[in-house]
Amino acid sequence: MGAGSATTTSNRSLNFGAGPAKLPLEVLEEVQNELLSYEGSGMSIMEMSHRSKEYGKINRDAQTAVRELLNVPDNYKILFIQGGGTGAFAAVAMNLLNRTGTADYCVTGTWSSKAAKEAEKYGEVRLAFPVPKKLGKIPDQSTWTLNPDASYVYYCANETVDGVQFHFIPETNGVPLVTDMSSCIMTEQVDVSKFGCIFGGAQKNIGPAGVTVVIMREDLLGNPMKICPSVFDFTNVNKENSIHNTPATFSVYVMERVFQWIQRNGGIIAMEEQAIAKSSLLYSTIENSNNFYSCPIDRIARSKMNIPFRVGGENGDERLEKLFLKETEELRMFQLQGHRSVGGMRASLYNAVTYEDVQTLVNYMKEFQRRHEHISTMQIRNS
């Protein structure tokens, strides 16, 4: 396999992007069919008032779907805000730090580090453990130091850039637990009752960019900082039913359709089973490659969503990696390049990425190894 085209039955490219990411084909076709006239109205949903009965129903249905899919208890509110995960970094701090003025942060990668730096603008941030010199692992919780008087404990459930995922829920002994689930929300079952706040940007597993889902325990509302903008004030957003200002109506509409797709396809249990199958297939290919491919992440912290790997040995071979990317793009497999801060490769296996997509990638990886594992980098450069 050198040239050609890796295609699905719909002749679409294979998209392994970390976000904005692949959307289910069924959903895209539904949106396409309704783009010019939503439910026979003669208007696109993008043209409708956010105060209309049509959008009001979409908003309610999306909230209900979140509650049903994740078994959200009645004492939690479902909010939709704008600003992405980065906006939520600030919003969480401004809504919760007022309780004691300090918070504990678990820094395990790029996004938790950014969240901690953002929170430092609004109060005292303590690290639950020293930042690992080499990212790619999660320190055992027995080594953590948590402040019993913290306003909250924060962690990123899945580090999109670094490929690190928590496979346990930290114990905080009553201190509200906050988590960024942007790249793993709706991919596995979760006990929402163990959290004070869960948030996730839609653009990875549940929709297009533009909307962030927030699941907030009701008793934590009502005490935002005075400097908190009204659009980030969770108490205000809840009171206004996520329509304080003009929301990202199209993004919420598509997200609601994705929730329907998840429900039609077995719900969260099925999404989790698929996530395990897809990631296991890719990890086993890496592990059985005799170190031609390598993954730098500690085995017990490896993500099921974002899998970083190197080509040509533990530290990667730049020429092989460039060739790998060139050929995958020729085969219409896109967005496999690792984050600019990390390098190497990264395959994101979100809900819309099928097992067949991953099998196509794995088949190529095996074929690429057969062609190049015994060729020197000098030969690659001159070929």
C-alpha positions in Angstrom: 0.0 0.0 0.0 1.8 3.1 -1.1 -0.7 5.2 -3.1 -4.4 4.9 -3.5 -7.3 5.9 -1.4 -8.6 4.6 2.0 -12.3 5.2 1.9 -15.5 4.4 3.7 -18.7 3.4 1.9 -19.5 7.0 1.8 -16.2 7.8 0.1 -15.3 10.2 2.9 -11.8 10.8 4.2 -10.8 9.1 7.5 -10.5 11.8 10.1 -8.4 11.2 13.2 -8.4 14.8 14.3 -8.3 15.8 17.9 -10.9 18.5 17.5 -12.9 19.8 15.7 -13.3 16.1 15.1 -15.3 13.6 13.0 -19.1 13.8 13.2 -21.3 10.8 12.6 -22.3 10.5 8.9 -25.9 10.0 9.8 -26.0 13.2 11.7 -24.3 15.2 8.9 -26.9 13.8 6.4 -29.7 14.8 8.8 -28.3 18.3 9.1 -27.8 18.5 5.3 -31.4 17.6 4.7 -32.7 20.2 7.1 -30.1 22.9 6.4 -32.4 25.1 4.2 -35.7 24.3 5.9 -35.8 23.1 9.5 -38.9 20.8 9.9 -40.6 22.4 6.9 -40.3 26.0 8.3 -38.7 27.4 5.2 -35.8 28.6 7.4 -32.5 27.2 8.5 -32.0 26.6 12.2 -29.2 29.1 11.8 -31.7 31.8 10.8 -34.2 31.2 13.6 -34.5 33.2 16.8 -33.1 31.7 19.9 -36.3 32.7 21.5 -38.4 30.7 19.0 -40.4 27.6 20.1 -38.4 25.5 17.6 -35.1 26.4 19.3 -36.6 26.2 22.7 -37.5 22.5 22.0 -34.0 21.8 20.7 -32.5 23.3 23.9 -34.8 21.3 26.2 -34.3 18.1 24.2 -30.5 18.5 24.3 -30.6 19.0 28.1 -32.9 16.0 28.6 -30.6 13.8 26.5 -27.5 14.7 28.6 -29.5 13.8 31.7 -30.7 10.5 30.3 -27.4 9.4 28.7 -25.3 10.1 31.7 -27.9 9.4 34.4 -27.5 12.9 35.8 -29.2 13.1 39.2 -32.1 15.6 39.8 -29.9 17.9 41.9 -27.7 18.8 39.0 -28.3 21.4 36.4 -27.4 21.1 32.7 -26.0 24.3 31.2 -24.7 25.2 27.7 -22.1 28.0 27.6 -19.8 29.4 25.0 -16.0 29.9 25.1 -14.9 26.3 24.8 -13.0 24.5 27.5 -10.7 27.5 27.8 -13.6 29.7 28.7 -14.7 27.1 31.2 -11.3 27.2 32.9 -12.1 30.8 34.0 -15.8 30.2 34.5 -15.1 27.4 37.0 -12.7 29.5 39.0 -15.0 32.5 39.1 -18.0 30.5 40.1 -16.4 28.3 42.8 -13.3 30.0 44.2 -15.3 32.3 46.3 -16.1 29.5 48.7 -12.6 29.6 50.4 -10.3 31.4 47.9 -8.1 28.4 47.2 -8.3 25.3 45.0 -6.2 22.2 44.4 -5.2 21.3 40.8 -3.9 18.0 39.5 -1.6 18.9 36.6 -1.1 15.9 34.3 -0.8 17.5 30.9 -1.3 20.6 28.7 -4.9 21.4 29.4 -4.8 20.9 33.2 -1.7 23.1 33.2 -3.5 25.8 31.3 -6.5 25.5 33.6 -4.4 26.0 36.7 -2.7 29.1 35.2 -6.1 30.6 34.4 -7.4 29.9 37.9 -4.4 31.7 39.4 -5.9 35.0 38.2 -8.8 34.6 40.6 -7.4 32.9 43.7 -4.8 30.7 45.2 -4.0 27.5 43.3 -2.2 24.7 45.0 -0.8 21.7 43.2 -2.0 18.3 44.5 1.3 16.8 43.5 4.5 18.1 41.8 4.1 18.3 38.0 5.8 15.2 36.6 9.1 16.0 34.9 8.0 13.8 32.0 4.3 13.9 31.3 2.7 10.6 30.6 1.7 9.3 34.0 -0.6 10.0 36.9 1.0 9.9 40.4 -0.6 7.4 42.7 -3.2 9.2 44.8 -1.5 8.1 48.0 1.2 10.6 47.2 -1.2 13.5 46.7 -1.6 16.4 49.2 -5.1 17.8 49.2 -6.3 20.8 51.2 -9.5 19.9 53.1 -10.4 23.6 53.0 -10.1 23.9 49.2 -13.0 25.3 47.3 -12.7 22.4 44.9 -10.2 19.8 43.5 -9.7 20.0 39.7 -8.4 17.5 37.2 -8.6 16.8 33.5 -10.1 13.4 32.9 -8.4 13.0 29.5 -5.5 15.1 28.3 -6.1 15.5 24.6 -2.5 16.6 23.8 -0.6 14.2 26.0 -2.7 11.1 25.8 -3.2 10.7 29.5 -6.5 9.5 31.0 -7.7 9.0 34.5 -9.2 5.6 34.8 -10.4 6.3 38.4 -12.3 9.1 40.1 -10.1 10.8 42.7 -11.3 10.7 46.3 -11.5 14.2 47.8 -13.2 13.5 51.1 -16.1 15.9 50.6 -14.3 18.7 48.7 -16.2 19.3 45.4 -14.6 17.6 42.5 -14.4 19.4 39.2 -13.3 17.7 35.9 -12.7 18.7 32.3 -14.2 15.9 30.3 -13.9 17.6 26.9 -12.3 14.7 25.1 -14.0 11.8 26.9 -17.6 12.9 27.7 -20.2 10.5 26.4 -17.5 7.8 25.8 -17.8 5.9 29.1 -20.1 5.5 32.0 -19.5 7.9 34.9 -21.0 8.4 38.3 -22.0 12.1 38.1 -22.9 12.1 41.8 -19.2 12.0 42.7 -18.6 15.4 41.0 -19.4 19.0 41.9 -19.0 20.1 38.3 -18.3 18.4 34.9 -17.7 20.3 31.7 -16.8 19.4 28.2 -16.4 21.2 24.9 -18.6 19.7 22.2 -16.1 19.6 19.4 -14.6 16.2 20.1 -17.3 13.6 20.9 -20.6 15.4 20.8 -20.8 18.1 18.1 -19.2 21.0 16.4 -17.2 23.7 18.1 -19.2 26.5 19.7 -20.9 25.0 22.8 -19.6 23.7 26.1 -21.7 21.4 28.3 -21.6 22.1 32.0 -23.2 19.7 34.6 -23.3 21.6 37.9 -24.4 20.4 41.3 -27.2 22.7 42.4 -25.9 23.6 45.9 -22.7 25.0 44.3 -24.6 27.7 42.5 -25.2 31.2 43.9 -21.8 32.4 44.9 -19.9 33.7 41.9 -17.2 36.4 42.1 -18.4 39.9 41.4 -16.1 40.1 38.5 -17.7 37.1 36.8 -19.2 38.1 33.5 -22.9 37.2 33.3 -22.4 34.8 30.4 -20.0 32.8 32.6 -22.1 33.1 35.8 -23.5 29.6 36.1 -26.2 30.8 38.4 -27.4 33.3 35.8 -27.0 30.8 32.9 -29.2 28.3 34.9 -31.8 30.9 35.7 -32.0 31.9 32.0 -32.0 28.2 30.9 -28.8 28.7 28.8 -30.4 31.5 26.8 -29.2 34.6 28.7 -27.8 35.8 25.4 -27.8 34.4 21.9 -26.4 30.9 22.3 -24.6 28.9 19.6 -27.9 27.7 18.2 -26.5 25.7 15.3 -23.9 23.9 17.5 -26.6 23.0 20.1 -28.8 21.7 17.3 -26.1 19.5 15.9 -25.1 18.3 19.4 -28.7 17.3 20.1 -28.7 15.3 16.9 -25.5 13.6 18.0 -27.1 12.7 21.3 -30.0 11.1 19.4 -27.4 9.1 17.4 -25.7 7.9 20.5 -29.1 6.8 21.9 -29.9 4.9 18.7 -26.6 3.2 18.7 -26.7 1.6 22.2 -26.1 4.6 24.4 -23.0 5.2 26.6 -22.5 1.4 27.2 -22.0 0.8 23.5 -19.8 3.9 23.1 -17.6 2.6 25.9 -17.3 -0.9 24.4 -16.3 0.6 21.1 -13.8 2.9 22.7 -12.1 -0.1 24.4 -12.1 -2.1 21.2 -10.7 0.7 19.0 -8.0 1.7 21.4 -7.0 -1.9 22.2 -6.6 -2.5 18.5 -4.2 0.4 18.0 -2.3 -0.1 21.2 -1.7 -3.8 20.4 -0.4 -2.8 17.0 2.1 -0.4 18.6 3.1 -2.9 21.3 3.6 -5.8 18.8 5.7 -3.7 16.4 9.1 -4.6 17.9 9.5 -0.9 18.9 9.1 0.3 15.3 6.1 2.2 16.8 6.2 3.4 20.4 3.8 5.0 22.9 5.4 7.1 25.6 2.4 7.0 28.0 2.4 4.9 31.2 0.3 1.8 30.5 -2.1 2.4 33.4 -2.8 6.0 32.3 -3.2 5.5 28.5 -6.1 7.3 26.9 -8.8 5.5 25.0 -9.4 8.7 23.0 -6.1 10.2 22.1 -3.2 7.9 21.3 0.2 9.5 20.7 2.9 7.4 19.1 6.2 7.7 17.5 7.4 6.1 14.2 10.9 4.6 14.0 11.8 3.9 17.6 11.2 5.3 21.1 12.1 8.9 20.1 10.9 8.7 16.6 12.7 9.1 13.3 11.9 12.5 11.8 12.2 11.3 8.2 10.1 8.2 8.7 7.4 10.3 10.5 7.3 12.8 7.6 7.0 10.0 5.1 4.3 8.3 7.3 2.2 11.5 7.3 2.7 12.1 3.6 1.5 8.6 2.7 -1.4 8.6 5.1 -2.6 11.9 3.6 -2.3 10.4 0.1 -4.5 7.6 1.4 -7.0 10.2 2.7 -6.3 9.6 6.4 -6.0 13.0 7.9 -5.0 14.9 11.1 -2.6 12.2 12.4 0.2 14.6 13.2 0.9 15.0 16.9 0.3 18.3 18.7 2.9 20.9 17.9 4.2 20.9 21.5 4.7 17.1 21.5 5.5 16.0 18.0 5.1 12.5 16.6 1.8 11.1 15.7 -1.6 11.2 17.4 -4.7 9.3 16.5 -7.9 10.5 18.1 -10.6 7.8 18.3 -13.7 9.6 19.3 -17.2 8.2 19.1 -17.8 8.9 15.4 -14.5 7.2 14.5 -15.5 3.6 13.6 -13.6 0.4 14.3 -13.2 0.0 10.6 -11.5 3.4 10.4 -9.0 2.2 13.0 -8.5 -1.1 11.2 -7.7 0.7 8.0 -5.1 2.8 9.9 -3.6 -0.3 11.6 -3.4 -2.2 8.3 -1.4 0.7 6.8 0.8 0.9 9.9 1.7 -2.8 9.5 2.4 -2.4 5.8 4.5 0.7 6.4 6.6 -1.1 9.0 7.2 -4.0 6.6 8.5 -1.6 4.0 10.7 0.5 6.3 11.8 -1.3 9.4 15.1 -2.4 7.8 15.8 0.6 5.7 18.2 3.2 7.0 17.2 6.8 7.5 19.8 7.7 4.8 18.0 5.5 2.3 14.6 7.1 3.3 16.0 10.5 2.7 17.4 9.7 -0.7 14.4 7.7 -1.9 
